[in-house]
């Protein structure tokens, strides 16, 4: 299976504009032969926490929210991260996975909230694993990936590929990105796929460099630090 890692520059708090940008990247991934594309954290709004707190209309109602239909109709499986309404007063930071036919596959809510996310979002509890095309996948969202037990559990459960929707900025973010993800691949024997922001996103500037690593930690493909694009690599069953 060929998998794509996407990076984009979000229009702040504009779900429709970011959906259009994401659909264009999904089409690019599909044209390159990918069967699945992974997007960064807060794909459809950017990392705009103040706007998300002030305007619940920016939250997705559920996995069937019609604003997701263009991505669900892109003809490729997608992992898209959003603010998702929960039964309680606060949303979750959730990755929604859809198959190429648009069917909802799974939802994973970020379990480890980073600093100012605490008190603004609800932490998830489930492991977020699924099977697609005969391959077992796990999910993590940005800060989640700093907790080895998450990916160790995925490897023990038979997962082959770990999908990370993240925001790593310039400066320290570059160093963390270059350490955490190949480290997961090396320590747990997983393929790792990182979707990231490039350019401004809330208080940070995304460093780009969306990438894929092979089990053992070898870099398979890496984007630049400037342009919205996708990079792809083959994953062996």
N, CA, C and O of each residue as an XYZ file, in Angstrom:
948
protein
N       0.854     -1.201      0.000
C       0.000      0.000      0.000
C       0.881      1.239      0.000
O       1.855      1.323      0.748
N       0.529      2.195     -0.842
C       1.230      3.469     -0.826
C       0.452      4.448      0.056
O      -0.766      4.577     -0.070
N       1.164      5.130      0.942
C       0.553      6.067      1.896
C       1.167      7.437      1.691
O       2.353      7.553      1.383
N       0.359      8.479      1.862
C       0.813      9.856      1.696
C       0.752     10.606      3.019
O      -0.190     10.448      3.795
N       1.773     11.428      3.264
C       1.789     12.373      4.384
C       1.590     13.765      3.805
O       2.290     14.156      2.870
N       0.643     14.513      4.353
C       0.301     15.829      3.805
C       0.755     16.945      4.737
O       0.786     16.787      5.957
N       1.102     18.068      4.137
C       1.328     19.293      4.902
C       0.642     20.429      4.171
O       0.636     20.479      2.941
N       0.057     21.352      4.946
C      -0.629     22.490      4.358
C      -0.543     23.690      5.278
O      -0.265     23.574      6.472
N      -0.791     24.845      4.686
C      -0.923     26.090      5.439
C      -2.407     26.385      5.557
O      -3.076     26.602      4.547
N      -2.931     26.396      6.771
C      -4.358     26.575      6.995
C      -4.758     28.048      6.961
O      -3.997     28.925      7.371
N      -5.962     28.297      6.468
C      -6.605     29.591      6.633
C      -7.196     29.604      8.038
O      -7.995     28.726      8.362
N      -6.834     30.569      8.887
C      -7.268     30.510     10.284
C      -8.790     30.401     10.438
O      -9.542     31.254      9.967
N      -9.218     29.330     11.110
C     -10.616     29.143     11.507
C     -11.593     29.188     10.334
O     -12.724     29.645     10.493
N     -11.173     28.722      9.168
C     -12.033     28.710      7.981
C     -12.165     27.266      7.508
O     -11.344     26.774      6.733
N     -13.213     26.595      7.986
C     -13.387     25.177      7.697
C     -13.521     24.926      6.200
O     -12.916     23.994      5.671
N     -14.300     25.741      5.524
C     -14.555     25.489      4.110
C     -13.300     25.694      3.267
O     -13.020     24.899      2.370
N     -12.547     26.745      3.547
C     -11.317     26.987      2.789
C     -10.311     25.870      3.018
O      -9.666     25.412      2.075
N     -10.174     25.432      4.252
C      -9.209     24.369      4.551
C      -9.663     23.018      4.022
O      -8.835     22.175      3.676
N     -10.969     22.809      3.957
C     -11.468     21.588      3.330
C     -11.084     21.565      1.863
O     -10.648     20.534      1.351
N     -11.242     22.700      1.177
C     -10.864     22.758     -0.236
C      -9.372     22.473     -0.410
O      -8.982     21.734     -1.314
N      -8.541     23.056      0.451
C      -7.100     22.814      0.362
C      -6.779     21.343      0.618
O      -5.921     20.764     -0.048
N      -7.463     20.751      1.576
C      -7.212     19.349      1.906
C      -7.661     18.425      0.778
O      -6.986     17.445      0.465
N      -8.790     18.738      0.177
C      -9.274     17.931     -0.949
C      -8.279     17.977     -2.106
O      -8.037     16.961     -2.758
N      -7.704     19.150     -2.364
C      -6.709     19.262     -3.435
C      -5.493     18.392     -3.133
O      -4.949     17.756     -4.035
N      -5.064     18.359     -1.875
C      -3.930     17.521     -1.506
C      -4.295     16.035     -1.569
O      -3.468     15.206     -1.949
N      -5.528     15.702     -1.199
C      -5.970     14.313     -1.319
C      -5.961     13.874     -2.778
O      -5.574     12.747     -3.089
N      -6.389     14.767     -3.676
C      -6.374     14.448     -5.106
C      -4.942     14.257     -5.596
O      -4.672     13.380     -6.416
N      -4.024     15.083     -5.089
C      -2.614     14.944     -5.462
C      -2.065     13.609     -4.979
O      -1.342     12.930     -5.708
N      -2.409     13.232     -3.745
C      -1.955     11.951     -3.215
C      -2.501     10.796     -4.043
O      -1.778      9.849     -4.354
N      -3.765     10.877     -4.392
C      -4.380      9.823     -5.202
C      -3.702      9.730     -6.568
O      -3.474      8.632     -7.076
N      -3.381     10.886     -7.164
C      -2.713     10.890     -8.461
C      -1.335     10.242     -8.396
O      -0.845      9.702     -9.388
N      -0.718     10.300     -7.224
C       0.593      9.668     -7.040
C       0.477      8.186     -6.685
O       1.484      7.519     -6.443
N      -0.746      7.680     -6.656
C      -0.954      6.259     -6.395
C      -1.189      5.901     -4.950
O      -1.243      4.718     -4.616
N      -1.333      6.892     -4.073
C      -1.566      6.602     -2.658
C      -2.995      6.117     -2.433
O      -3.926      6.517     -3.132
N      -3.141      5.251     -1.445
C      -4.459      4.754     -1.055
C      -4.949      5.372      0.242
O      -6.116      5.214      0.602
N      -4.073      6.073      0.945
C      -4.407      6.696      2.224
C      -3.563      7.950      2.374
O      -2.374      7.943      2.055
N      -4.178      9.039      2.862
C      -3.439     10.272      3.111
C      -3.712     10.730      4.541
O      -4.847     10.691      5.015
N      -2.649     11.164      5.219
C      -2.717     11.589      6.616
C      -2.486     13.095      6.686
O      -1.492     13.599      6.164
N      -3.403     13.811      7.332
C      -3.335     15.266      7.444
C      -2.867     15.685      8.837
O      -2.870     14.871      9.761
N      -2.463     16.958      8.998
C      -1.958     17.420     10.296
C      -3.054     17.659     11.332
O      -4.244     17.542     11.043
N      -2.624     17.992     12.531
C      -3.537     18.316     13.622
C      -4.365     19.551     13.272
O      -3.856     20.509     12.690
N      -5.662     19.515     13.640
C      -6.583     20.618     13.333
C      -6.515     20.982     11.855
O      -6.285     22.134     11.487
N      -6.720     19.970     11.023
C      -6.638     20.136      9.575
C      -7.545     21.240      9.055
O      -7.148     22.010      8.180
N      -8.751     21.321      9.584
C      -9.767     22.172      8.969
C      -9.888     23.556      9.591
O     -10.694     24.368      9.134
N      -9.104     23.839     10.624
C      -9.174     25.166     11.252
C      -7.809     25.800     11.456
O      -7.716     27.011     11.654
N      -6.744     24.998     11.411
C      -5.471     25.447     11.945
C      -5.517     25.379     13.460
O      -6.565     25.123     14.052
N      -4.366     25.612     14.079
C      -4.268     25.509     15.540
C      -4.732     26.823     16.170
O      -3.940     27.573     16.741
N      -6.023     27.077     16.051
C      -6.621     28.353     16.467
C      -7.470     28.116     17.708
O      -8.697     28.072     17.623
N      -6.820     27.964     18.862
C      -7.535     27.552     20.068
C      -8.523     28.611     20.548
O      -9.610     28.268     21.012
N      -8.168     29.881     20.447
C      -9.099     30.920     20.893
C     -10.363     30.910     20.049
O     -11.466     31.019     20.585
N     -10.217     30.782     18.750
C     -11.382     30.736     17.869
C     -12.216     29.489     18.142
O     -13.445     29.554     18.147
N     -11.561     28.364     18.369
C     -12.293     27.127     18.645
C     -13.056     27.201     19.964
O     -14.144     26.638     20.087
N     -12.489     27.895     20.950
C     -13.175     28.050     22.230
C     -14.363     29.002     22.115
O     -15.384     28.816     22.777
N     -14.222     30.019     21.274
C     -15.258     31.046     21.166
C     -16.392     30.660     20.225
O     -17.498     31.190     20.336
N     -16.128     29.753     19.312
C     -17.105     29.468     18.253
C     -17.285     27.961     18.071
O     -16.571     27.350     17.275
N     -18.229     27.353     18.795
C     -18.458     25.912     18.662
C     -18.918     25.484     17.271
O     -18.913     24.291     16.967
N     -19.314     26.429     16.421
C     -19.682     26.043     15.055
C     -18.480     25.538     14.274
O     -18.639     24.932     13.214
N     -17.273     25.783     14.789
C     -16.065     25.268     14.150
C     -15.822     23.798     14.495
O     -14.979     23.146     13.879
N     -16.555     23.278     15.474
C     -16.415     21.876     15.844
C     -17.219     21.009     14.871
O     -18.293     21.418     14.430
N     -16.722     19.836     14.536
C     -17.524     18.884     13.773
C     -18.558     18.252     14.705
O     -18.244     17.896     15.841
N     -19.779     18.119     14.222
C     -20.848     17.571     15.057
C     -20.618     16.094     15.340
O     -20.838     15.632     16.460
N     -20.181     15.359     14.337
C     -19.915     13.926     14.448
C     -19.205     13.492     13.171
O     -18.853     14.325     12.335
N     -19.000     12.193     13.025
C     -18.288     11.686     11.852
C     -19.067     11.876     10.560
O     -18.500     11.780      9.472
N     -20.371     12.145     10.674
C     -21.213     12.345      9.488
C     -21.455     13.814      9.176
O     -22.297     14.128      8.335
N     -20.744     14.713      9.825
C     -20.899     16.148      9.550
C     -20.723     16.390      8.044
O     -19.725     15.978      7.454
N     -21.692     17.055      7.443
C     -21.686     17.208      5.979
C     -20.516     18.046      5.472
O     -20.176     17.974      4.291
N     -19.892     18.842      6.349
C     -18.740     19.625      5.911
C     -17.547     18.736      5.569
O     -16.604     19.175      4.910
N     -17.597     17.487      6.021
C     -16.544     16.529      5.710
C     -16.797     15.787      4.398
O     -15.929     15.050      3.931
N     -17.966     15.971      3.805
C     -18.322     15.209      2.610
C     -17.320     15.375      1.459
O     -17.022     14.386      0.789
N     -16.787     16.578      1.197
C     -15.811     16.670      0.094
C     -14.584     15.798      0.300
O     -14.065     15.229     -0.660
N     -14.112     15.684      1.532
C     -12.973     14.804      1.800
C     -13.384     13.337      1.723
O     -12.627     12.497      1.236
N     -14.565     13.041      2.199
C     -15.048     11.660      2.155
C     -15.276     11.207      0.717
O     -15.310     10.008      0.439
N     -15.429     12.158     -0.190
C     -15.697     11.843     -1.598
C     -14.455     11.956     -2.467
O     -14.557     11.963     -3.693
N     -13.294     12.044     -1.853
C     -12.064     12.282     -2.605
C     -11.528     11.032     -3.291
O     -10.570     11.122     -4.060
N     -12.121      9.867     -3.032
C     -11.694      8.646     -3.687
C     -10.431      8.041     -3.123
O      -9.787      7.219     -3.775
N     -10.069      8.442     -1.906
C      -8.882      7.942     -1.229
C      -9.193      7.909      0.262
O      -9.922      8.768      0.758
N      -8.654      6.937      0.979
C      -8.836      6.918      2.429
C      -8.120      8.116      3.039
O      -7.028      8.478      2.601
N      -8.734      8.736      4.054
C      -8.174      9.936      4.671
C      -8.199      9.813      6.186
O      -9.106      9.209      6.759
N      -7.191     10.393      6.826
C      -7.160     10.576      8.275
C      -7.085     12.078      8.502
O      -6.047     12.694      8.261
N      -8.186     12.672      8.968
C      -8.308     14.120      9.099
C      -8.580     14.472     10.554
O      -9.460     13.881     11.181
N      -7.835     15.429     11.097
C      -7.944     15.782     12.508
C      -8.761     17.056     12.686
O      -8.550     18.045     11.984
N      -9.696     17.022     13.635
C     -10.647     18.122     13.817
C     -10.949     18.317     15.302
O     -10.607     17.481     16.139
N     -11.597     19.439     15.606
C     -12.259     19.592     16.899
C     -13.616     18.921     16.770
O     -14.417     19.287     15.910
N     -13.876     17.935     17.629
C     -15.073     17.106     17.500
C     -15.950     17.239     18.734
O     -15.480     17.101     19.863
N     -17.215     17.505     18.509
C     -18.166     17.626     19.614
C     -18.245     16.312     20.389
O     -18.192     15.229     19.807
N     -18.372     16.425     21.698
C     -18.520     15.271     22.580
C     -19.829     15.425     23.368
O     -20.473     16.470     23.277
N     -20.230     14.414     24.130
C     -21.437     14.569     24.956
C     -21.287     15.636     26.036
O     -22.289     16.158     26.525
N     -20.066     15.964     26.413
C     -19.840     16.971     27.433
C     -19.693     18.368     26.839
O     -19.937     18.563     25.648
N     -19.295     19.346     27.662
C     -19.227     20.733     27.205
C     -18.013     21.045     26.340
O     -18.004     22.061     25.644
N     -16.983     20.193     26.365
C     -15.753     20.471     25.647
C     -15.583     19.505     24.480
O     -15.994     18.349     24.569
N     -14.976     19.973     23.379
C     -14.724     19.084     22.246
C     -13.491     18.227     22.490
O     -12.730     18.461     23.428
N     -13.311     17.241     21.638
C     -12.089     16.447     21.610
C     -11.255     16.864     20.407
O     -11.778     17.396     19.428
N      -9.954     16.616     20.491
C      -9.076     16.781     19.335
C      -9.003     15.400     18.701
O      -8.294     14.521     19.189
N      -9.738     15.215     17.616
C     -10.010     13.865     17.133
C      -9.592     13.668     15.682
O      -9.770     14.544     14.837
N      -9.034     12.500     15.422
C      -8.740     12.087     14.057
C      -9.847     11.162     13.580
O     -10.122     10.126     14.185
N     -10.473     11.561     12.482
C     -11.514     10.770     11.842
C     -10.905     10.071     10.643
O     -10.251     10.706      9.815
N     -11.115      8.776     10.545
C     -10.590      8.002      9.426
C     -11.757      7.526      8.567
O     -12.741      6.984      9.070
N     -11.625      7.740      7.257
C     -12.629      7.308      6.286
C     -11.956      6.463      5.222
O     -10.819      6.728      4.833
N     -12.669      5.435      4.748
C     -12.170      4.639      3.650
C     -12.318      5.364      2.324
O     -12.920      6.435      2.257
N     -11.769      4.778      1.275
C     -11.859      5.388     -0.052
C     -13.304      5.497     -0.532
O     -13.618      6.320     -1.392
N     -14.178      4.664      0.027
C     -15.600      4.727     -0.323
C     -16.364      5.748      0.505
O     -17.577      5.890      0.349
N     -15.665      6.462      1.384
C     -16.306      7.480      2.210
C     -16.866      6.970      3.517
O     -17.348      7.759      4.329
N     -16.814      5.661      3.741
C     -17.367      5.097      4.978
C     -16.460      5.439      6.165
O     -15.234      5.423      6.053
N     -17.084      5.745      7.292
C     -16.344      6.037      8.517
C     -15.723      4.759      9.052
O     -16.421      3.769      9.271
N     -14.409      4.775      9.265
C     -13.679      3.594      9.733
C     -13.490      3.635     11.243
O     -13.800      2.665     11.935
N     -12.977      4.763     11.763
C     -12.784      4.885     13.209
C     -12.579      6.343     13.582
O     -12.312      7.193     12.733
N     -12.712      6.608     14.875
C     -12.420      7.929     15.450
C     -11.459      7.729     16.610
O     -11.654      6.858     17.459
N     -10.418      8.552     16.629
C      -9.465      8.519     17.744
C      -9.377      9.919     18.345
O      -9.145     10.890     17.626
N      -9.561     10.023     19.650
C      -9.453     11.304     20.344
C      -8.116     11.394     21.074
O      -7.727     10.461     21.776
N      -7.423     12.497     20.911
C      -6.111     12.726     21.521
C      -6.175     12.467     23.019
O      -7.024     13.015     23.722
N      -5.265     11.624     23.497
C      -5.291     11.210     24.897
C      -4.417     12.085     25.788
O      -4.716     12.256     26.970
N      -3.347     12.637     25.239
C      -2.413     13.438     26.018
C      -2.491     14.894     25.545
O      -1.923     15.250     24.513
N      -3.186     15.711     26.294
C      -3.393     17.104     25.918
C      -2.184     17.935     26.332
O      -1.627     17.763     27.416
N      -1.803     18.827     25.451
C      -0.597     19.623     25.662
C      -0.940     20.956     26.332
O      -1.715     21.739     25.781
N      -0.390     21.215     27.478
C      -0.446     22.489     28.194
C      -1.793     23.181     28.072
O      -2.752     22.794     28.739
N      -1.874     24.218     27.214
C      -3.073     25.052     27.121
C      -4.267     24.317     26.519
O      -5.379     24.843     26.548
N      -4.069     23.108     25.969
C      -5.202     22.301     25.510
C      -5.992     21.750     26.698
O      -7.188     21.477     26.590
N      -5.301     21.590     27.839
C      -5.959     21.085     29.030
C      -6.955     22.136     29.539
O      -6.615     23.311     29.680
N      -8.160     21.704     29.805
C      -9.210     22.624     30.222
C     -10.005     23.183     29.062
O     -11.073     23.762     29.258
N      -9.486     23.013     27.844
C     -10.198     23.483     26.658
C     -10.749     22.331     25.820
O     -11.642     22.521     24.995
N     -10.197     21.122     26.046
C     -10.612     19.947     25.297
C     -10.769     18.765     26.253
O     -10.240     18.766     27.365
N     -11.496     17.778     25.798
C     -11.674     16.536     26.535
C     -10.657     15.521     26.047
O     -10.533     15.305     24.841
N      -9.934     14.899     26.948
C      -8.960     13.872     26.573
C      -9.678     12.585     26.191
O     -10.688     12.219     26.793
N      -9.146     11.910     25.190
C      -9.703     10.635     24.776
C      -9.212      9.500     25.654
O      -8.342      9.681     26.506
N      -9.789      8.321     25.428
C      -9.423      7.150     26.218
C      -9.105      5.935     25.355
O      -8.296      5.102     25.765
N      -9.706      5.803     24.185
C      -9.542      4.608     23.366
C      -8.207      4.567     22.652
O      -7.542      5.595     22.521
N      -7.800      3.369     22.181
C      -6.487      3.217     21.555
C      -6.410      3.695     20.116
O      -5.314      4.005     19.650
N      -7.515      3.770     19.390
C      -7.489      4.283     18.036
C      -6.733      3.415     17.054
O      -5.762      3.868     16.448
N      -7.159      2.179     16.887
C      -6.519      1.263     15.941
C      -7.548      0.740     14.954
O      -8.730      0.626     15.278
N      -7.097      0.424     13.754
C      -8.022     -0.043     12.720
C      -7.247     -0.821     11.678
O      -6.018     -0.767     11.624
N      -7.986     -1.546     10.848
C      -7.396     -2.317      9.759
C      -7.948     -1.817      8.437
O      -9.154     -1.615      8.289
N      -7.056     -1.621      7.480
C      -7.431     -1.138      6.156
C      -6.515     -1.808      5.141
O      -5.293     -1.782      5.292
N      -7.097     -2.403      4.115
C      -6.293     -3.057      3.098
C      -5.422     -4.167      3.647
O      -4.341     -4.432      3.121
N      -5.888     -4.820      4.706
C      -5.144     -5.916      5.296
C      -3.999     -5.486      6.187
O      -3.235     -6.332      6.650
N      -3.856     -4.183      6.445
C      -2.782     -3.645      7.283
C      -3.385     -3.054      8.544
O      -4.412     -2.378      8.486
N      -2.764     -3.302      9.666
C      -3.223     -2.802     10.964
C      -2.539     -1.462     11.244
O      -1.317     -1.351     11.146
N      -3.332     -0.447     11.595
C      -2.850      0.911     11.819
C      -3.121      1.348     13.253
O      -4.058      0.878     13.899
N      -2.275      2.261     13.737
C      -2.539      2.963     14.986
C      -2.519      4.468     14.722
O      -2.011      4.925     13.699
N      -3.080      5.228     15.665
C      -3.204      6.676     15.519
C      -2.652      7.393     16.746
O      -2.756      6.898     17.869
N      -2.064      8.560     16.516
C      -1.628      9.444     17.584
C      -1.734     10.872     17.102
O      -1.641     11.137     15.903
N      -1.929     11.797     18.030
C      -2.045     13.209     17.671
C      -0.967     13.994     18.414
O      -1.039     14.150     19.633
N       0.008     14.475     17.698
C       1.061     15.369     18.175
C       1.663     14.912     19.514
O       2.469     13.982     19.530
N       1.291     15.538     20.625
C       1.908     15.260     21.922
C       1.738     13.804     22.345
O       2.559     13.281     23.099
N       0.676     13.138     21.866
C       0.507     11.711     22.126
C       1.772     10.933     21.815
O       2.132      9.993     22.524
N       2.442     11.339     20.745
C       3.554     10.551     20.228
C       4.810     10.644     21.085
O       5.807      9.983     20.796
N       4.771     11.457     22.133
C       5.869     11.557     23.082
C       5.746     10.539     24.210
O       6.583     10.505     25.112
N       4.693      9.701     24.162
C       4.436      8.721     25.212
C       4.619      7.322     24.628
O       3.734      6.831     23.927
N       5.745      6.677     24.902
C       6.091      5.411     24.245
C       5.072      4.299     24.456
O       4.960      3.398     23.624
N       4.323      4.351     25.566
C       3.374      3.277     25.813
C       2.286      3.217     24.745
O       1.720      2.153     24.495
N       1.988      4.363     24.109
C       0.963      4.382     23.070
C       1.391      3.539     21.880
O       0.627      2.698     21.407
N       2.603      3.757     21.396
C       3.064      3.024     20.225
C       3.543      1.622     20.586
O       3.471      0.718     19.753
N       4.028      1.424     21.806
C       4.381      0.071     22.238
C       3.142     -0.811     22.251
O       3.185     -1.964     21.822
N       2.035     -0.260     22.747
C       0.781     -1.004     22.754
C       0.295     -1.312     21.356
O      -0.247     -2.387     21.099
N       0.491     -0.362     20.450
C       0.083     -0.580     19.061
C       0.883     -1.709     18.430
O       0.321     -2.572     17.755
N       2.187     -1.703     18.646
C       3.029     -2.760     18.092
C       2.641     -4.117     18.668
O       2.597     -5.113     17.945
N       2.360     -4.156     19.971
C       1.972     -5.408     20.608
C       0.635     -5.919     20.090
O       0.363     -7.119     20.133
N      -0.201     -5.001     19.599
C      -1.516     -5.354     19.067
C      -1.458     -5.714     17.585
O      -2.494     -5.928     16.955
N      -0.262     -5.781     17.037
C      -0.117     -6.197     15.651
C      -0.167     -5.080     14.634
O      -0.282     -5.342     13.436
N      -0.084     -3.829     15.085
C      -0.093     -2.719     14.141
C       1.209     -2.699     13.341
O       2.278     -3.035     13.850
N       1.088     -2.302     12.093
C       2.233     -2.211     11.191
C       2.611     -0.768     10.909
O       3.771     -0.470     10.625
N       1.618      0.145     10.988
C       1.820      1.548     10.607
C       1.225      2.456     11.670
O       0.107      2.235     12.136
N       1.985      3.485     12.051
C       1.501      4.488     13.000
C       1.300      5.810     12.258
O       2.210      6.303     11.592
N       0.102      6.374     12.381
C      -0.260      7.609     11.691
C      -0.320      8.747     12.703
O      -1.045      8.662     13.694
N       0.435      9.803     12.457
C       0.525     10.930     13.388
C       0.066     12.218     12.715
O       0.659     12.661     11.731
N      -0.989     12.812     13.250
C      -1.438     14.144     12.822
C      -0.905     15.144     13.835
O      -1.278     15.095     15.007
N      -0.031     16.056     13.396
C       0.737     16.846     14.359
C       0.902     18.294     13.923
O       0.576     18.673     12.798
N       1.418     19.087     14.849
C       1.907     20.440     14.563
C       3.255     20.603     15.242
O       3.343     20.717     16.465
N       4.288     20.614     14.442
C       5.639     20.908     14.932
C       6.104     22.187     14.258
O       6.067     22.316     13.034
N       6.545     23.130     15.084
C       6.951     24.426     14.582
C       8.440     24.531     14.335
O       9.196     23.579     14.530
N       8.834     25.698     13.906
C      10.252     25.969     13.735
C      10.908     26.035     15.113
O      10.213     26.130     16.125
N      12.219     25.987     15.158
C      12.916     25.996     16.440
C      12.919     24.621     17.062
O      13.309     23.647     16.417
N      12.483     24.526     18.326
C      12.515     23.257     19.045
C      11.682     22.183     18.356
O      11.989     20.995     18.453
N      10.633     22.602     17.664
C       9.782     21.635     16.977
C      10.534     20.831     15.939
O      10.252     19.648     15.751
N      11.481     21.449     15.265
C      12.273     20.732     14.261
C      13.068     19.615     14.923
O      13.126     18.494     14.417
N      13.675     19.932     16.055
C      14.467     18.925     16.763
C      13.580     17.797     17.291
O      13.934     16.624     17.171
N      12.442     18.142     17.869
C      11.552     17.120     18.419
C      11.034     16.206     17.311
O      11.002     14.985     17.466
N      10.634     16.800     16.207
C      10.129     16.012     15.081
C      11.175     15.019     14.592
O      10.863     13.869     14.284
N      12.421     15.480     14.526
C      13.499     14.647     14.004
C      13.926     13.565     14.981
O      14.666     12.655     14.610
N      13.467     13.652     16.229
C      13.823     12.662     17.254
C      12.683     11.696     17.523
O      12.889     10.483     17.564
N      11.481     12.228     17.706
C      10.352     11.422     18.162
C       9.947     10.372     17.134
O       9.786      9.203     17.488
N       9.781     10.754     15.885
C       9.153      9.861     14.910
C      10.082      8.758     14.400
O       9.662      7.602     14.347
N      11.317      9.064     14.024
C      12.214      7.943     13.718
C      12.479      7.080     14.943
O      12.768      5.890     14.815
N      12.381      7.681     16.144
C      12.528      6.912     17.368
C      11.424      5.884     17.528
O      11.687      4.749     17.926
N      10.183      6.269     17.220
C       9.067      5.326     17.264
C       9.305      4.193     16.273
O       9.113      3.022     16.599
N       9.726      4.551     15.057
C       9.974      3.536     14.031
C      11.072      2.580     14.461
O      10.980      1.372     14.243
N      12.118      3.132     15.078
C      13.245      2.306     15.485
C      12.942      1.428     16.682
O      13.317      0.256     16.710
N      12.264      1.991     17.669
C      12.037      1.256     18.914
C      10.954      0.199     18.790
O      11.052     -0.873     19.387
N       9.903      0.509     18.000
C       8.744     -0.376     17.971
C       8.558     -1.093     16.639
O       7.604     -1.855     16.482
N       9.446     -0.868     15.683
C       9.378     -1.584     14.421
C       8.162     -1.248     13.585
O       7.626     -2.111     12.889
N       7.716      0.010     13.647
C       6.544      0.464     12.909
C       6.941      1.384     11.757
O       7.921      2.123     11.856
N       6.183      1.338     10.674
C       6.204      2.465      9.750
C       5.552      3.647     10.468
O       4.585      3.467     11.209
N       6.071      4.838     10.253
C       5.518      6.032     10.879
C       5.252      7.073      9.800
O       6.109      7.350      8.961
N       4.058      7.642      9.836
C       3.635      8.633      8.844
C       3.238      9.907      9.585
O       2.354      9.881     10.441
N       3.891     11.020      9.254
C       3.666     12.292      9.939
C       3.069     13.325      8.993
O       3.688     13.690      7.993
N       1.857     13.799      9.314
C       1.281     14.962      8.654
C       1.541     16.186      9.518
O       1.353     16.131     10.733
N       1.973     17.296      8.911
C       2.368     18.470      9.693
C       1.905     19.751      9.001
O       1.538     19.749      7.826
N       1.932     20.835      9.758
C       1.649     22.152      9.195
C       2.912     22.746      8.578
O       4.031     22.437      8.986
N       2.704     23.596      7.596
C       3.801     24.384      7.055
C       3.309     25.829      6.993
O       2.266     26.106      6.400
N       4.050     26.741      7.599
C       3.600     28.128      7.677
C       2.779     28.387      8.926
O       2.638     27.498      9.765
N       2.233     29.591      9.067
C       1.554     30.003     10.302
C       0.374     29.109     10.658
O      -0.420     28.724      9.799
N       0.278     28.788     11.946
C      -0.868     28.052     12.468
C      -1.005     28.405     13.934
O      -0.277     27.877     14.774
N      -1.944     29.304     14.251
C      -2.079     29.772     15.624
C      -0.805     30.456     16.079
O      -0.275     31.304     15.361
N      -0.295     30.104     17.268
C       0.878     30.796     17.814
C       2.199     30.323     17.220
O       3.254     30.869     17.543
N       2.150     29.309     16.353
C       3.388     28.729     15.820
C       3.490     28.882     14.310
O       2.525     29.239     13.634
N       4.662     28.607     13.810
C       4.891     28.481     12.374
C       5.320     27.045     12.115
O       6.399     26.626     12.534
N       4.469     26.292     11.419
C       4.768     24.896     11.160
C       6.038     24.747     10.349
O       6.297     25.521      9.427
N       6.828     23.743     10.701
C       8.118     23.554     10.037
C       8.026     22.665      8.812
O       9.044     22.394      8.174
N       6.819     22.199      8.464
C       6.693     21.329      7.308
C       7.363     19.996      7.549
O       7.263     19.416      8.630
N       8.064     19.510      6.500
C       8.811     18.247      6.596
C       7.910     17.060      6.962
O       8.316     16.166      7.705
N       6.680     17.066      6.428
C       5.861     15.856      6.536
C       6.678     14.693      5.994
O       7.433     14.861      5.036
N       6.538     13.519      6.595
C       7.482     12.461      6.258
C       6.940     11.081      6.576
O       5.929     10.921      7.260
N       7.657     10.081      6.048
C       7.395      8.677      6.346
C       8.714      7.998      6.675
O       9.724      8.219      6.008
N       8.690      7.157      7.724
C       9.861      6.387      8.142
C       9.548      4.905      8.087
O       8.411      4.492      8.315
N      10.556      4.110      7.785
C      10.418      2.655      7.762
C      10.686      2.076      9.143
O      11.321      2.732      9.969
N      10.216      0.858      9.414
C      10.614      0.184     10.654
C      12.137      0.156     10.768
O      12.837     -0.209      9.823
N      12.628      0.541     11.922
C      14.068      0.694     12.103
C      14.497      2.141     12.098
O      15.554      2.473     12.634
N      13.677      3.035     11.486
C      13.945      4.464     11.555
C      14.471      5.105     10.296
O      14.709      6.313     10.298
N      14.669      4.359      9.208
C      15.162      4.956      7.967
C      14.101      5.865      7.350
O      12.926      5.504      7.281
N      14.524      7.036      6.905
C      13.611      7.987      6.265
C      13.271      7.509      4.859
O      14.165      7.239      4.057
N      11.975      7.405      4.562
C      11.526      6.970      3.243
C      11.197      8.135      2.325
O      11.492      8.086      1.131
N      10.590      9.178      2.868
C      10.208     10.342      2.065
C      10.005     11.521      3.002
O       9.568     11.351      4.141
N      10.326     12.723      2.516
C      10.210     13.916      3.347
C       9.881     15.114      2.481
O      10.488     15.312      1.428
N       8.919     15.917      2.922
C       8.556     17.143      2.223
C       9.535     18.256      2.569
O      10.389     18.096      3.441
N       9.404     19.376      1.883
C      10.250     20.528      2.176
C       9.672     21.318      3.347
O       8.730     20.861      3.994
N      10.220     22.487      3.623
C       9.757     23.310      4.741
C       9.044     24.566      4.265
O       8.975     25.559      4.988
N       8.502     24.521      3.020
C       7.949     25.748      2.439
C       6.587     25.588      1.795
O       5.778     26.514      1.857
N       6.299     24.450      1.179
C       5.140     24.335      0.305
C       4.108     23.362      0.830
O       4.449     22.390      1.504
N       2.836     23.623      0.522
C       1.772     22.664      0.780
C       1.911     21.533     -0.233
O       1.930     21.785     -1.437
N       2.008     20.304      0.232
C       2.269     19.190     -0.683
C       2.024     17.880      0.037
O       1.708     17.854      1.227
N       2.177     16.791     -0.706
C       2.171     15.455     -0.123
C       3.449     14.729     -0.533
O       4.015     14.993     -1.593
N       3.889     13.819      0.316
C       4.962     12.892     -0.037
C       4.449     11.487      0.223
O       3.618     11.280      1.107
N       4.936     10.529     -0.539
C       4.399      9.171     -0.467
C       5.506      8.141     -0.342
O       6.657      8.385     -0.704
N       5.127      6.985      0.180
C       6.039      5.844      0.243
C       5.195      4.569      0.332
O       4.045      4.594      0.771
N       5.788      3.472     -0.091
C       5.124      2.184     -0.037
C       5.322      1.536      1.328
O       6.399      1.613      1.919
N       4.268      0.899      1.813
C       4.285      0.172      3.066
C       4.063     -1.299      2.767
O       3.079     -1.653      2.117
N       4.939     -2.143      3.219
C       4.802     -3.582      2.989
C       3.892     -4.183      4.040
O       3.972     -3.811      5.211
N       3.012     -5.124      3.636
C       2.150     -5.779      4.624
C       2.969     -6.523      5.670
O       2.404     -7.132      6.578
